[in-house]
Amino acid sequence: MNAVMIKLANRLKSAKPSPTLALNAKAKALAAKGADVVSFAAGEPDFDTPAHIKDAIKAALDAGFTKYTATGGIPELKAAIIDKLKAENRLEYAPDQVLVSVGAKHSLYNIFQALLSPGDEVIIFSPYWVSYPDMVRLADGEPVIVETSAHNNWAPDPAQLRKALTPRTRAVILNSPSNPTGGVYSRQTLLDIAEAVRGHDCLLISDDIYERLLYVEGGFQNIANVAPDLAPRTVVVNGFSKAYAMTGLRLGYAAGPKELIAGMQMVQDQSTSNATSVIQKAAVTALKGPQEPLDAMVKEYAKRRVVMADGLSKISGVKCPRPDGAFYCFADVGELIGKSYKGQTITGSIKLSEMLLEDFLLAAVPGEPFGADGYLRFSFATSQAIIEKGLGRLAEFTAKVS
């Protein structure tokens, strides 16, 4: 038979596979072959899903709650989300302002599909989560990158933000605590951003998925908290993966302007329909049930954060302040770039990451796909023993670099 030539959509030409997922898959493939891989690649808690949440899934299955639900989510979950946002975030929403989706990532995808037309722009602060630019491009939008610096704790420069804003700007994405940096926006930073965007008719997307993973005083706050006048054009995105160790269960939500949520639901109507029924029941239990397992996880992450960040900073050619949130250390490895290992030049973070995995069985995500070459992202969502083993391997590598 003759081979069939399949022509794919032009929009795929601008999108790239997720480097974090690709690296994690490669590390897992090596481990499956018996290799002693130390992986700092995955943005995934190493804790089990709390028992009471798993029990809720089992109970929903036993009750036969396995049929379609409303696309936007079951009423009791919407009510629990609304209660959570009011009690914890001081934000008030009606049921038609909330959409439950297949993970926070799905919520973000729905936003861009519902919001953007060809040529519309979305401002993204660099370093950024790798999926933001590609999700914008897949919606025929244009990502506009505004760089930030570790010297300012990754806070956006309001002057640069103002310069990037144009009549074509449809949205600005805020991710605090941040993936990949672990940076947390201060109240003043949020106020500065608010002041910069007030004269522009654009949406503010607050990606709050790491909201509960904080290691600094003051508690969590997003832009709708510090600038209530902007709440009507802010959409809050959150989910259950990070806080409740429910990554594979895939459940997230968005809360925001009624018209946007309706458009997002229309997109979801024609793609996934509802999120998994029994997981929605479990999410109600997660929000309303005991929070002690979450608190215990955060306390453990706080200990690991110190071990990881301080350990990285002791290694030659590596600099890493303690992150304020999430479970990532974003280490500056710029001093290693341009040097040589086994006669090969370390041309950038991707090459460095490849060398570490191939010769030292150490998986760390390169910074280049996050918009920050010269950095590596290390997840400390793993045990202290594994962290110490991985740090030893990194030190062994740097000792052989010339």
HUNOR-V168091 format. One line per field, one symbol per residue. ss: DSSP state (H for helix, E for strand, C for the rest). psi: psi as a letter, one per 40 degrees, with the letter a starting at -180 (. if undefined). A space follows every 10 residues. Layout:
ss=???
psi=???
This chain:
ss=CCCCCCCCCH HHHHCCCCHH HHHHHHHHHH HHCCCCCEEC CCCCCCCCCC HHHHHHHHHH HHCCCCCCCC CCCCHHHHHH HHHHHHHHHC CCCCHHHEEE ECCHHHHHHH HHHHHCCCCC EEEEEECCCC HHHHHHHHCC CEEEEEECCH HHCCCCCHHH HHHHCCCCEE EEEEECCCCC CCCCCCHHHH HHHHHHHCCC CCEEEEECCC CCCECCCCCC CCHHHHCHHH HHHEEEEEEC CCCCCCHHHC CEEEECCHHH HHHHHHHHHC CCCCCCHHHH HHHHHHHHCC CHHHHHHHHH HHHHHHHHHH HHHCCCCCEC CCCCECCEEE EECCCCCCCE ECCEECCCHH HHHHHHHHHH CEECEECHHH CCCCEEEEEC CCCHHHHHHH HHHHHHHHHC CC
psi=iiihhhhiid dedeiiihdd dddddddddd ddeeighhhf dhghieiihi dddddddddd ddefgeiiii deiidddddd ddddddddef hhiideehhh agiddddddd dddddiihei ihhhhhiihd eddddddeee ihhhhhiiid dfffhihddd ddddhieehd ihhhhhiihe deihhidddd ddddddedeh giihhhhfde degieiieii iadddegdee defhhhhiae dddeffdeeg haiihahddd ddddddddde cdbiihdddd dddddddeah eddddddddd dddddddddd ddeehhehhh ihieaafihg hhfdddheai hfehhgeadd ddddddddde fhhhhiddee fgieiihhhf fiiddddddd ddddddddde h.
